[in-house]
Amino acid sequence: MTKPAYRGRFAPSPTGELHFGTLLAAVGSYLQARSRHGEWLLRIEDVDTTRRVPGAADALLSALEDFGFEWDGEIVYQSRRTELYESALAILADKDLIYPCTCSRKQLAQEHQDTPGVYGGHCRHRHLPVREAHALRLRVEDRLIGFDDPVRGHYQQQLARDCGDFIIKRKDGLFAYQLAVVVDDAEQGVTEVVRGVDLLDSTPRQIYLQQQLGYPQPDYLHLPLLLDAHGNKLGKSTGAAALDLSRPALSLHSALELLGQDPPEELARSSLSQLWQWAIEHWDHQRIPKENLYLNPH
């Protein structure tokens, strides 16, 4: 069986302007694809409409263009793909793998103080339909799910113990990230997912969903996170400043340094096209640091 051609993707959420942490993820996924002569798809993950900032998606796209990123095909917006998620949900329902959960956040916090983030199965006996507002959870088996990451090494979870049944459709009617991303990656034919290590513990759940839906499993590579001076993930929630778009080559050069690629110093003053050419020709994922990073701006 012939292995499919490489297809990667970058999937930012439109919750603010492009900052350095987002740039780092974009650069890593882009170079994994381009160094393999593969495709690089762009997906706007706006399935959670409550977090969407008006104008943020257009600003992100404009900033990516300023940095010289070139994506393949049309941009995909999760908010326009509800029918695909409904179809996947119907498959899971036919297999009796979902059930309604009416637990409140307060109730969950009280019942699982010793195991935060792990659902104890309070509503597992319930069946659809129910009248009161509810989320939908996926039943998980007591199964060990693992995978090999080129940067992080082998990672695995015992699903029942480490996360329990997880939500795939929220109480407010919005589809959860875990289901949407699995459907999107399969529908778009993504062969490798390159993203931040903050999503490492989501991967076994997504692999389990792929198995239940009959989807192929892509490879996974998790990049180190960029932290601020206090050790917090650099992001919109921690007040990360937007990138200076007037000096894209300098920021791109810094991103390559942080990813362990050791670009020549003179390239920081070169054109974007020269810098990208060097980066694609010399990209080596084995040099990506395993530890999280701290931004040292020029």
N, C-alpha and C positions, 0 to 999 in steps of 0.2 A: 504494500500500500504506500503510495507516494505521500510524503509529508507535505501538508499545505504550505504555500508561500507565506512568509512572515507578514503578519498584520498586527500592528500595535495600535494603541489609542491613548489619547490624553482626554481626561474627563473632569474639568473643573466645575465647581458649583458657582453660580452667579450671585455671590453674597458680598462682593466688594471688588476693589481694584486689584490688579495683578501685583503681588508682592514677591519678595525674594524666595520665600518657601515654595510658592506656586511655580515660579520660574525654574527652580531646581528640579521639580517633578517633571515639568515640561521638557527640560533639556535631557534628562535621563531617559524618558520614554522615546523622545525624538531620535536620539543617537542610537539607542538599541535598534530602532526600526531602520534608520537610514544606513547604518553601518552594515546591515544585512541586506541592503537593497530592497527593503520591504516597504509596505504602506504604513502611513501614520494617519489615523482617523481622529477627528475632533468631535467630542460629544459634550453637550452642555447638560450637566446633571442637575436639572431643576425640578425633579420629581417632588421635592419638598417645597411647595409653593409658598409656605409660610416664612421661609428664610430667604426667598428671592428678593434681591434689591433691584428696583427699576433702573434700567440702563446698564446694569453691571455686565450682562452678557456681551453687549455691543462693545463696552469698554475693554473687556478681556480680549475679544477678537481683534480689536484695533491694536492693543498692546502686543499681542502675539505677532501680528503683521510687522509692527515696528522692530521686533527682534529678529525678523527674517524667517520665522517658521512658515513652512508650506505644508498644508494638509491635503490629503487625498479625498476626493468625493465630497458629497454634501455634508454639512454640519447637521448632526442629529440632536434633537431636543427631547429630553425625556417627557416633558409635559405634553408632547404630542403623540405619545406612544401608549396611551392607556389601553387600547384594544389588545396590544401584544401582551401586556401584563395580565389583563383579564383572561386571555386564552391560557396563559401559564397557570393561573390560579385555578381555572376549571380543570386542568389536568390533575393538579394536586388534590382537588376536591373529589374527583372521580376515583382517586386512589385512597380516599379517606385519610388523607394526611394533614388536614387542617381542621381547626376547631375554634369556636368563638371564645374570647377571653374578655371578661368584664372587669378585671382587676384594675384598680386605680394605681397611680404612681405611689401614692402614700401607702396603700396596702402592700404593694410590692416591697417598698423600702422597709416596712415594719416586719414583714415575714421573712425577708432574706438579708438581715443585717450581717450575718456571718458569711454569706456568699453573695456579695453584691454583683449584679449583672447576670446571675444564674437563676433561671425561672424554675420554681419548685413543682410546677404542675398542678396548681390550685384548680384550674378550670379544665383540666385534661379530659374529664369525664363528660363535658358538655358537648352538645351536638347542635348543628344548624337545623333550622333557623332559630334565632332568639330575637326578642323584640327590643330589648334594651341595647343601648350603644355598646359596641364591642369592637375589639381588634380581632385579627385572625392570626393564629399561631400555627407553625409547622411542627408536627410531631417529629422528634428525632429519635433514632435508635441509639442504644448504648454501643456506639461504634467508634473506633479509633480512625480519625481522618488525618492524614499527613501528606506532606509534599516536600520536595527539595527546592530550596531557593538558592540561586547562585551567589547571593550576598549573605543571607542569614543562615544558610545551611538547612538541615532538616528541621521541620516544625510540624507538630501534631497536637491534636486535641481529642480528648474523650468527650464527645459532644454532650451526652447526657449529664456528665459531671461538670464540664467546664462552661457550658452556656445554657443547656436545657432547651426546651421548645422555644423558638424565637419568632418574633412578630414579622409577618410578611405583608400585612395590610393594617394600617393604623386605625384607631378608633374614629379619627376624623375623616376616614374614607380614602386617605392618600396611601399609595403603595409605598412600602418600606424600601430603603436603599438596597437591602440584601436581595430582594427579588428582582427589582428593576435592573440592577447592574448585571445580574446573571443572565436575564433575558436579553439585554442589550449586547453583552459580549458574545453570546451565542448567535444572535441574529446578524450581527455585524461580522462574524467570522474571525474574531480576535484570537490570535494564536499565543500571544504573551501579554500579560497585564503587568505594567511597570508603574508602581505607585509608592506612596510613603509607607514607612513601617508602622505607622499608627493604624493601618488597616490589616496588619498581619493576622491578628486574631479573628478577623472576619472571614479570612480565606477558607478555613475548614467548613464553615457554614455554607459558603458559596459553592464549594466543591460538593457538599452533600446535596444542595439544591440541584446542581447540574446532574448528579446521579439520578435523582428522582424524576427529573424532567427529560432524561435521555439526551442531554447535551454533551458535546465533547468538552474535555477539560483543558483549558489553556495552561501554559506555563505561567509562573509568577516570579517576579523579582521586586523586592521591597527596598526602596531607597532609604537612607538615613534621613532623619528629620532635622530641620534647621531650628535651633533653639535660640531664645533671647538670653540676655545676661542673667536672668533669674531661673533659667532652665525650663522655661515654658515653650511649647511649640509655637514657632513664629506663624502667626495667622491673623485673620481679621479680628477674632475675639480677643486677642492680646494687643491690639492696636498697632499691628505691623504697618509701617509706612508703605505707601505705593512706590513702585520703582520709578527712578528718574529715567524717563523715556528719551531724554536728550542725549544720553550716553549709553546706548544699548550694548556696544561692543565691550565696554568696561565691565558692565554687569554680567554679560555672558562669559567673559574671561574669568571673573570671580566664581561664577557657578561651576565652570570646568575645574578650577583649582579645588573647590570644595568637594567635588566628585572624584578627586584624586587623579586627574588626568595630566597634571603638570604642563599646562600650555606655555610656550615660550613667552617671556615678558613682553616682547615687542608686538605680539599679536593683540595686546590690549589696545594698541593705538592703530591697528589695521582696520580694514573694512570688514563689515559683517560677513560678506561672502567669503573672504579669505579665512576668517575665523571659523566659520561653519565648515569650510572645506577641510581645514586642518583637523577640526574636532571629529568629523565623520571618518577621516582616514586613520586617525590615531585612537579612536574610542576603544577602551578596554574595560569591560564591566568588572573584571577581576580586581581592578584598582579602586573600585568604589569602597569607601570606608565602611566598616561594619558598625562603628559607633556613631551616635548622633553628633551633629555639627553645631558649631557656634559661628554666627555671622561676624566677620571682621571687615566692615565696609572700608573702601578706599577713601 
